[in-house]
Amino acid sequence: MEFSHISVLLHPTVDALDIKPDGIYVDCTCGGAGHSKEILKRLSEKGRLIAIDQDPDAIEVIKERIGHDKRVTVVHSNFSDLKAILSRLGIESVDGIMADLGVSSHQLDEAERGFAYQNDAPLDMRMNKDAPLSAYNVVNEYSEFDLRKIINDYGEERFAPKIAAAIVKFREKAPIETTGQLVDIIKSAIPAKYLKHAYTPDIFGKERRKAAPGKEGKLGVEGMRPEVLLEALRRLRGKELPCDVIAVLSTQEELGPRNSKVT
């Protein structure tokens, strides 16, 4: 399978783990196995790596690239289940955990998965394609109150009430089936003057930044408000809201006394 993805901050990330040759490490979002390969280079024959991902495509690639290594255990799951995963494997403590959060370039490039809004694609956004709940279900079945809360909490969008109301009004006539439809609905709910000066939250939602010069008000570029809602839906479907991630990674009883954690 073609799975192109460049590992971000590869060496600094693995360096921060301070790998012990005989240690046990967890890659919570293994993806194309870029970080995992580097971890394996630094492990001895006694070391162990738990490679986790919820995307079936990624699991296939992980097995192809590093699954033959006896030090590797490949797990198809979401890292929110990390405690249960380690328990099933009989692992009481680990020496380090890492997670490379967000959507991979492979997922964005597959238009039919609906992760990007540049293409008019089906509203899907499931990192685990076997999961029963998709973005389509969220957009078409959740109450206006729940939609408003998702848009506000996950996307930090000031016009969350207007957008939620517009979604509910549109779906009274017909289901919202594509990312293109959703983007048009979002645009219709936001005053034009704000679309011309779009802001989007940073990855941790701490502050808003203005769109880059020359990109204000252009659909399909960084800084556009539709991206804020789609990012909210991606975080919801991927279970990767920053506060949830921090909670999962910082409360693991399985971590050894000298562990390193990198997110």
Steps between C-alpha positions, in 0.01 A plus 500: 500500500621851415524688829703817471557694821801701617564460872503838671796582727619142468835517678411764763192301597682169537794672668261637762396145586857435616477140380624228730625213283310237700193720563135470404355781288157586360430682174135598547452617141740288299364592154772451239736370772754778452553572870472132584780408261727751669408366845581146384845613383577597857360190669698187574371151431345508847308823434132511408274733302120512513377652172141628524275655235126512443516530121477159327707636208775600741490162672558328166799726429641454851489124461676526163773733623580383853261216580767239425714631786460273804535802728182655357140442606247658261164599651196627309336733750465859620763608750224605740490126577870496586454372855290205382741428213799476731303292747407248228866478401605437859706819516511662843715802414664665199797729453351746256191598303469717190208624291512689171157660504277603212407377155772350282572621148385158379158552659471853361595384152226236494212726400237234560578500871378856535778638718569801277260765373695583184309217329125447511517162671267286710468606864694217657814596698537163670860422583376150566293420193335215689356736762120530482482877558613738224492877460184445294325359805619786718393774259165344410392339827637701791276758662554871446621528859759224454618642167543842656700349784725303262567802279567721800705257711698326226528786250477807725275666242324819618212441256433146625129574577438642151681213328317234703165663423583518128595132493174397666295723267666357187462137602126546551474498121769246412799324660838673494713251311825668395771730633411746225143527622619549855743776400222685316275474805774636724561793264129582495493519881792742543485874424697583187726748678626220725562266208729767358705504819495139603674372809574143597614353835845350533529123554446531874228764471694748715486798269368612164719607213412712201503351151822554310519816285333449167302200625219680681153390400608238250326165523732202515802671656643514850312736731154439355221447753365178342834342591431579866183289499656220298792496742248475784336202332838338432597536865166358607521201266870441571464536878798733492380809683818631665368491857389139451840407359682659791273321746562162337877541482553659841296264718629163386585293804701277268767764450827416667665738747747634238267522200501760226182620331491681169193638325 
